[in-house]
Amino acid sequence: MNKKFNSGLAIILPNKRVNLFIIFVILLGIISGSIFLMILNENDKTLVINQISTFISNINSNNINNFGAFKNAIYENLVFVILIWILGMSMIGIIINIFLVYMKGFILGFSVSSLFLVYKYKGLLASVIYVFPTSIINVITTIIISVYSILFTINLWKIIFLRDHTNSMGKFLKKYLLVLFICLLLCLVSSLSEAYLIPSLLKLIIKLFI
């Protein structure tokens, strides 16, 4: 069972070193986002608390424009994925992509920590709802598109500078296009979840526990 899982994972994410590197960058971003919240001054923390409280209050009073939230989410997710995909086709873009991946983790860490800051241990449940499934889908999407963007850059480097033509760039480009299509579908699922599912679940949690 474990061997089948590993072989399946190897097909989706074919380079173990690149996989681990991207996961490390995301985790570094999450940790940094959490630490950044803790070192904010009291005025900035008050601002964060007010924003979270307003967000939760709007959910509780049904004052949420779900379709508007969906449009914003799908726009942000699509821009993120397409930008990383395009930048992966240039060797300079790899640095920007690593930074974008880091910021993705940073925002997740900051957001989850903010919920904990406002509601303490009761906020843990809200944080879990916030993370599952939307943020998990976003992280998976980020890992997939980032890994392949780096692999594309590596292949491009080998062909241009090392004159290595053992790997067909045309074949990899087709796979790269397929990866983009899969990630765009994941963006759609994630955005629908963020706009319609998460507010409903958070509202239920708020009424029961917060």
N, C-alpha and C positions, 0 to 999 in steps of 0.2 A: 504493500500500500504506500509506504513511504517512498520507495523507489519510483513508483508510478507518478507520485506527486512531484518528486524532484525532476523527473524527466519531462513532465508536463510544464513545470515552471521553467525549465531550461529552453523549451521551445518558445515560450512567450518572452522570457528575458534571457537571452542566450549568453551573456557575458557576466560571470559571477562577480568579478572585480568591479565592473562598472555598476552592477546592481547594488553591491554593498556600499560603494562610494556615494551613490545617489541617496540611499537610505540614511547614510551617515549625515549627509548635508541636510536632509529633512529633519532628522532628530536634533541636529545642532541648531537649526532654526527654531524648532519647538522649544528647546531648552532656553535659547536666547530670548524668545518672546516672553516666556514665563519670568525670567530673571529681569527683563526690562520693565515689566509691570511692577515688580517689587521695588525697583530703585527709582520709580517716579516720585516726584515731590507730591505733597498732599493736595495741592490745587489740581494737578493733573489726574491724580487718583480720584478726586471728587468728580471731575469731569467724566471720567470713565464710568464711575458708579451711576451718575445721572443718566448717561446714555444707555447703559444696560437696564436701569430701572424703567426708563421710558420705553425701551424696546419690549420688555416683559409686560409692562402696563398696556401697551398697544395690542399685544397678543391676547391678553386676558379680556380686553374690552372689544375684541374682534375688529380693531382699528388697523387692520393690515390689508394692503392692496396686494393680493396674492399674484395677480397677473403682472403687476408692476414689479414685484419682487422677482418673479420668474424672468421677466425681460432683462432686469439688471444682472441676475445670476448667470443667465445663458450668455449674455454679452461678455461679462468678465471671464467666464470659463472658456469660451471660444477664443477670445483674444489671447488668453494665456497659452492655450494649447497650440494655436496656429503660429503664434510668435516663436515659441520654442521650436516648433517644427521647421519654420523658415530659417531661423538662426542656426539650426543644426546643419544646414547646407553650406555654412561658411565657417572657416576655422577660427575666425575672430569671435564668432557668435557663441562659442562654447563657454567663454568666461561669463557672458551675460546670462546664458542659460543656467549656469551654476548659481549665480546670484538670484535669479528668479525662483529657482527651486528652494533656495535658502529662505527667501521672503515668504514663500508659500507656507513653509513650516513655522516661520516667525509669527505670521498672522494667526495660524491655528493655535500656537502656544499662548499667544497674547489673549485671544478670544476665550479660550477655555479657562485660563487663569482669571480673566475678568469676571466670569460667572462665579467662580469660587470666591473671589474677593467680595462680591456683593452679597452672596447668599451662604457663604461659609460651607459647612459640610452638606447642607441641603442643596447647595449648588452643584454638588458632585453628580447628582442624578440628572440635573439639567444639562450638565456638561457632557454626560454620556449620551443623552438624546441629541445634543448638538453635534457630537462627533459621529454617531451612528444614525443613518448610513451615509449621510451626505459627505462628511469630511473624509470618511474612509474611502469612498468612491473617488473623491478628489485626489487623495494621496496616491491611490492605485493608478489613476490616470496620469498624475505627475511623474510617478516612477517609470511607467511604460514609455511615455513620450520623451522623457529626459534621457533614459537609457539609449533609446534608438537615435536620438539626436547626437549623442556623444559617439555612438558607433558609426553613424554616418560621417561625422567629422574625422574619426580615426581612419575609416576606409578612404576618404578623400585625401587625407595626408599621405597614406601609403601609396596611392596611385600617383599623386603629383610629385612627391619628393623622393619616395623610395622606389618608384617605377615598378611597384608591385601590382601586377594585373591578374593575380590568382583569383581574387574576388571580383565578380562582375558587379560594377556599379549599377548597371541597368536592372539586374535582378534585385539588388538591395533597394533600389529606388521604388520598385513595385511593392516590396514589403513595407517600405517606409510610408507609402501612400495608404496601404492597408491599415497600418498602425494609426495613421491620422484619422481614418474613417472610424475605426473602433473607438478611439479616444473622443471623437466628436459625439458618438452615440452615448458614451459614458457621461459626457458633459450634459447631454440632454436629460439623462436619468437623474444626475446629480442636481441639476437646476430645478427639475420638477419636484424632487424630494425637498429641496431647500425652501421652495415657495409654498408648497401645499402640505407636505407631510410633517415637516419639522414644527411649523407653527401649531398644528393641531395637537401633536404630541406634547409640546411644551405647555400648551394651555391645560392639558389634562394633568401634567405633573405639577403645575403651579397650583391648581385647585386642590390637588390631593396632598401635597407635601410642603409647599412654600407659602 
